[in-house]
Amino acid sequence: MDTNRHEESCELEGSGAEGIRLGGPVSRFLRLIRFSHTIFALPFALGALVVAANGWPSLRILLLVVACMVFARTAAMLFNRLVDWSLDQRNPRTASRHLLISKLAGQALLILSSAAFVLAAAAINRLTFILAPVALAVAPVGAWIAQTARIDLAPFVLAAGVICWVAGFDLIYATQDYDFDRRERIRSLVVKLGVARSLHLAQLLHLLTFVALIGFGLAARLGALYYWSMPLIAVALFYEHKTKKLDLAGINRAFFQSNAFVSAVFLVAVCIDRLT
């Protein structure tokens, strides 16, 4: 996932032990959790926040929402890394990943990031604190509740679209491990469906994403300026599915160029609609 090829192999996967140890502990930690990928989901949370506020949110709420996003994503990535720790060591694509930090450090950081997320959620309002575990999975809903302290339809429509969007490009990315999963007898979705069907499912998921983005505009009563951005998002999603999927460099381009573009266009469109 990266236009800067040095980062993805975002964790310098396959570059060997010496390459993986480059940089200080903070740099290695950020590479482990792919911190730069935070740009994918954050615009959707910020977009929901702007719509909920019907303009600029307060600086306090904005900073707390960003903190919640960062801590929640960090906790989720660390959990994923720890669960797959031994498996990643056997996978040639991820064999050097465990050298970035120790497993014990990863466990400690998971606890700290989870606690920091809960504290940040508690600092927003009571409802965000109560629903913190749910908001961990659906960032737009969490951002909406942070601003309004209530639950509405629009953020759930957007959250459904984001879930489909992430699931779609995760399926594309998972095709890289098809041979490894079969060899290790891992019953992954890609193994069950095969590469071709997995990619078709990814296309369907991204079609649902596009429909959900339109649905969000209707539920949030956004204006024409928002809908004018939809063709740009459609082109970006289409481009992602024209990439040669089993080529790592191609997948990286699709992830960063298409996905960053989609989220950025969404945020810009929402801001133009609500702030002008």
N, C-alpha and C positions, 0 to 999 in steps of 0.2 A: 504494500500500500504506500507508494511514495513516489513523488517526482524526483526527489533527491535520493538516488539509488543507494547512497551510503547509509541512509537511515533504515531502510527496511531490509535492505534485508533487514528490516527495521530494527532488528536486533543483531545485525551483522550475521544472520544465520548462514551457516556454511562457510564462514570466513576463518574459522579456527579459533583456538583458545587465545592466542596472542591478540588477534583483532578484537575479540569480544571484551577483553580486559582494558581496552583503550578508554581513557577518560576517567574522571573521578567517580566516587560512589553515587553522587547525585545524578550525574550523567548516565551512569549504567542503570540506575533505578528508573529514570525517565524513559530509557530505551526499552526496559523490560515491560513497562505498562503502555508503551507506545503513546506517550503523553501528547504528542502532536496530533493524534487522531481525535482529541477532544473537540477539535474544530468541526467535526462532523455533526455531533448531536447538539452542541451548544447553541448554534443559531436557531434551532427549532424551539428550544427552551426560551431563548430571548425573544423570539417572535411571539410565542404564546404570552409572554410577560407584557410585551408592548400592546398586544391586542386587549389583554385583560385590563391593563391600566388605561386603555384608550388614549395613549400618548406615552410620554416618558414616565417610567416608574421612578420612585424615589431612589437616590443613590444607595441608601441603606439596603433596600430590598434587592436592588440590582447586584450589589456586591455579595449579599448573602445567597442569592440564587446561584451566582457563578461559583461561590465556594461550595455549595451543595453539589453542583454538577461535577466539579473537579474531584471532591472527596468521594462521591458516590461512584464515579467511573473508576477511580483509583482502586477502591475496595473491590469492585467487580472484576477488574483485570487481575488483581492480586489473587483473588479467590480462584479465578480460572487457571492462573499459572500454577498455583499450589495443587489444585485437583489433578492437573495433567503433568505434574512434575516428573514422575518416572517415565511416563509415556513420551514426553517431549525429548527425554534423553535418548530414546531409541529411534526417534524420527530424524533422519538425516537433515531435513529442512530446519529443525529446531534443536538439533543436538547440542548447540553451544549456549542455548538460552539460559540454562541453569547456572552458568558461570558468571552471570551478571551480578547476582547477589546470592547470599546463602539462603537456604530454605527457612532457617530460623528467623533471619531478618525479614523475610517475606511475611511470615506469620505475624511478627510483631507489627509490621507496617500495616497489615490488613486490619488488625485490631485498632490501631491508631486512626487510620483513615475512616473506618466505620464509626468510631466514637466521634470524630470530628464532624462527620456528616450529620449525625444525630444532634449534636450540639448546635450546628449551624441551622438545622431545621427548627429546633426548639426556639432559636432566637428570632425566627420570623413570626410565627403565630402558633397558637395551640393546635390548630387543625393540621398544619404541616408537620408538627411533632408527632401527633397521633398517627398520621398516614405516612410517616417517613419510610417504613419498609416498602409500601406500595409505590411511593414516589421514586424510590431507588430504581424501579424498573421502567417508569414512564415519566421522563423528564418534563415534557410539555404540561402534563397534568400537575406535577409538582410546582412548576413555575406559575401556572394559572392560580392554584390555590394560595401560593405565597402572596400574590397580589390581591386576590378577591376574598380569601378566607371562605370560599364556598366551592361547590362542585357543579360544573356545567357540562353540557354536551360537547361543545366545541373542542376543548382540550383532549377529550377521549377520542374524538375522530382523528385529531392530529396524532395522538399517541399511537393509534392503530396504524396509521400510515407510516410512522417512524419505525414501528416494530416490523412491518412488512419490508420496509426499505433496508433495514439492517439485516434481516433474515435473508433477503435476496442477495446482497453482496457478500454475506457470509457463505452462502452456498457456492457462489462463484469462487471465492477464495479457497473453500474446502476441496475443490476439485484437484488442487495441487497434491493433496494427501490421499488420493484415491488408491494408488498402488500400495502405499504404506498401510492404510487401513485394512485393505484386503489381506495383506501379508500377516498383519497382527490380529486378524479376525475381529476387528472392531466393527460393531454393527452401526456405523454412522449412516446418516441419511443418504450421503453420496454413494455409499456402497450398496445400500438397499435399492436405490433408484437407478444407479448408473450415472455416468457423467452427463450423457445427453438429456435424460429426463430431469436431472438436477438443474441443469441450465434452463430447461423449459419452465420448471417450477420457479426459478429465480425471475424469469421474465414475467410470469403471472403475478408474483409478489410485487414486482415493481410497477406493474399495471395497477394493482390494488393501491399502491402508494400514491400513484398519480390521481386515482379516483378519490382517495382520502384527502388529498390536498385540496381538491375542488370542493369536497364535502366540508372541509374546515372553513373554507371561504364562505360557503353558504351559511353554516351554523354560526359563524362569527360575524356575519353580515358585512363582509369586506367588500370594497368597491371594485370598479373596473380595473384600476391600476394593479390590483393583486392578480386578477385573472389574465392580464396581459403577460405576466411572467410565466404562465403555465406552458406555453409552447417552448420556451427556453429550457424548462425543466424536462419536458418530454424529449427534446433533442438530446440532452445530457444523458438521460436514462437509456435512450436508444443507443447512443454511442458506447455506453458501458457494455451492452450486450453484443456489440460488433467486434469487441476485442477478442483476440485469440486467447481462450481461457486458460490453457495449460502452460502458457508462457508467463514466467514470473514477472518479467519487466512489463508485459502487457497488462497483467492484473494490477500491478502497482500503479500504472498510469490510469487505469479505469477507476481504481479506488480514490486516488487523490484528485485527479482532474475532474472526473464526473461527480463524485460524491461531495467534494468540497464546493464545486460549482452549484450543485443542487441546493445545498444548505445555505450558501451565501445568497443565491438568487431569492430563495424563500424569505430570508431575513430582510433583504433590501426591499422586496415587494411589500412586505408587511409594514416596514417602517415608513415607506413612502405613502402607503395608504392611510396609516394612522397619524403620521406626524406632519402631513401637508394639508 
